[in-house]
Amino acid sequence: MSSSDTLPNRTRIPLLRFPQLVRNEVFAFWDIFEIYEFSLLSKVTKSISKNMKKRNTSMSLEPFGEDHQVTLSSKDEDGGTLYQFSKCPSIEPSDQLLNESYDYHPISTENSVKTFGSLVEHIQDVFAPETNHVIFDNSSYRQVGEEELKSYLNWFNNNKKLGKIQNLYVDIKVPGFKVFLENWRVDVGMMDARFNESEVCTVDFKVDRLVVSDRAKWLDFNVLRRFDCCEIATENTFSNQDMHLLLKDWKEGKSNRRARLLWLGMGERAKWKKILEGLDAALRDLRTVRRSFRFNNNKELWDFHGGFDITRIDGKVATVGYCYFQVTDEDDPIEPYMLEEYDRISRVWNSVDNDEEEEIEDVIVVPEGVLNEYNTEQGYIESQKRQRKEGRRDFIMIVW
């Protein structure tokens, strides 16, 4: 209920004159919005609101959101509740919002970085939430100009209470995406970048986990060095020379010192003699060397079979190889095609010839039981050849 609403024929209750224990009993029944409204009445009520016993909350921010810009999430015995705040020209919510399953709180004010910042800072003061998600997405609502975008980025960069952003989602069209990358300064836990067409640019923030869909033109090794990621997953088109420089810098302790898992797409087949030249790499036997590793914020566990080990100047060991040919789910058996590829790699690695084969012709054996009216022999063979060709461009690096 808004603080300006009045109830006819009702006696006002002098809540602030009640004993503390009585007030606490009343406050215990209030939800997020009621506490928020109470905190707006005066400096005294804001101070009381800050000291109330409240549920722990996390905050998500979407500055360019059409329907809401700030969301508080709280968990309880029945699950969780979303409390969504929206700046809008009218205090009356739209029919669409009224039909949503979450609680909605319209705030009658202009939509600007000043009002957005004031709302977030007030919520931070009262509820002290952890900043869980920040979403920059103007792909479907309205186009945001460069100066407006910079004003929001400047606010985020200077709001120290936000701390490290746990999850950052960015889907802004050119040229806004480049403006974002060049002006954002807050370190990020996980960054999910959905726009790929932006040109290469400079960045000045760190990212623990980077997820990039498809092939991102803006993501080169200078950007990766600055991000200093713990985990990366991207389908880019890096070259053998790129990979060599990346591993050389890592071995010398010049970049990617925090790396735990780098899963990088290549634009050509990985040629290990070129990639590992001068790095004192040791090939491990795929049949006998199996090591487990966790990724995706420790949520998943996989096994790495064989691979090339290289050692950093401080003694840290990394293993590189193909994800497709060397990684399985935990305790899964090694497949025949993985053994075939290992034998080929071992033969080339141990040969005196520095050149690798120009072309690889895979011989596909069709197992029993895989063919049917939808999966023909020719279709199966072509599919397997395509997967193996793509698998040889699937670079992975694990740091133990």
Salt bridges, closest charged atoms under 4 A:
GLU37 OE2 - HIS105 NE2 2.94
GLU62 OE1 - HIS68 NE2 3.93
ASP76 OD2 - ARG55 NH1 3.41
ASP125 OD2 - LYS46 NZ 3.22
ASP125 OD1 - LYS161 NZ 2.52
GLU146 OE2 - LYS150 NZ 3.17
GLU148 OE2 - ARG142 NH2 2.96
GLU182 OE2 - LYS178 NZ 2.91
ASP192 OD1 - ARG194 NE 2.76
GLU197 OE1 - LYS217 NZ 3.14
ASP204 OD2 - ARG185 NE 3.71
ASP204 OD1 - ARG226 NH2 2.69
ASP208 OD2 - LYS164 NZ 2.44
ASP208 OD1 - ARG258 NH1 2.75
ASP228 OD2 - LYS206 NZ 3.84
ASP228 OD2 - ARG258 NE 3.42
GLU231 OE1 - ARG209 NE 3.51
GLU231 OE2 - ARG260 NH2 3.66
ASP249 OD2 - ARG225 NE 3.09
GLU252 OE2 - LYS248 NZ 3.02
GLU252 OE1 - LYS254 NZ 2.99
ASP303 OD2 - ARG290 NH1 2.79
ASP309 OD2 - ARG284 NE 2.93
ASP309 OD1 - ARG291 NH2 3.11
ASP314 OD2 - ARG257 NH2 3.66
ASP314 OD2 - ARG312 NH2 3.00
GLU340 OE1 - ARG388 NH1 3.45
GLU341 OE2 - ARG344 NH2 2.76
GLU341 OE1 - ARG392 NH2 2.77
ASP343 OD1 - ARG287 NH2 2.98
GLU356 OE1 - ARG269 NH1 3.92
GLU357 OE1 - ARG344 NH1 3.39
GLU361 OE2 - LYS385 NZ 3.03
ASP362 OD1 - ARG392 NH2 2.70
